[in-house]
Structures are given as C-alpha cells and as structure tokens.
Amino acid sequence: MDVKIGKFFESIGDFFTGGDHIPWCDSDIVAGCEREVAEAEKGTSDELKSECIMRLSWALVHSRRPEDIQRGIAMLEASLGGSSSSPLQMREKLYLLAVGYYRSGDFPRSRQLVDHCLEIAPDWRQALTLKKTIEEKITKDGVIGIGIGIAATAVGVLVGGIAVALARKN
C-alpha cells in the first residue's frame, strides 16, 4: 500500500515538475565527447569518427544547456543528409533528434520523429517510451492551457461584473 501511495505522489510531482525518464548529461561528458571527436579527426577511420560524433550528439541532446541541445540537433540533421546510414543508424539519429526536439520543447516535431523511428523499428522500447513521454507532455500542456483559459475567462467575467455594478451605481 505504501508503494502505491508513493508512486501516486511521485506521479503528481512529475505532473507539476515536468519529470520524465530521459537521462540528462553534464558538461564534463559533453567536453569528453568533444575531445574524442577532435582526436578522431586526426586521421582515424571514418567509422571511428562516426561513432565519436554519435556519442557527442547523444551527449548534446541530453544536456541541460539549451545551446548544447541546439548544437546536437544541428549535427544530427546535417548527418541525416548522407545516404550512407544503415536503417539502424537512421533509427538512432531520428531517436536522438526526437530527444533533442523534446528537450527544446518542440513536442509535435519530436512526436513526428519518434513516429518515424517506430516505422523503422515498431517494437523499439526506447522509442515507445519516448512517444509515451511526449504524449503525456502534450496532454499536460493542454490541460494547463485549458485551466489558464478558464481562469482568464473567470477573471474577465468578474471584472466585467464589477464594471457593470459600478456603472449602475453612478
């Protein structure tokens, strides 16, 4: 029973704080990945460079810094232009782009990308979890928007009522 109550309060907390289960990445990891890419560009194989760039992209879109997230999105979008990606690499890039757009608040674009991931791999649990997270965020934002709209309408009616009452007094 205590576990159920704990999960209930955790879900309420997540609702108000926007909690999700997507990992964050700190700046030390981003810096380490940047060093890896710089070293890989000094003459190693294209495959190793590609792996280092994917790790850096992962770190950037999972960063807490908006500028890192935008940089990760730009890197991933640029890498999608190449036709040399296997379906597995394409799936990974689309997923990371979806994470980046989710982190930057572009939920419709994130959902579109994760849907594309699921076309490639319909049972991919990570993408299914991200899609569920996106859907919950869109729903929550809609509920909050409706609540704000109702509150604004109530304030408008109240102010209008006060104005009418004052006009009748005079």
Helices and strands as residue ranges (DSSP letters): H 2-17, H 27-40, H 46-61, H 66-80, H 87-103, H 107-120, H 125-169
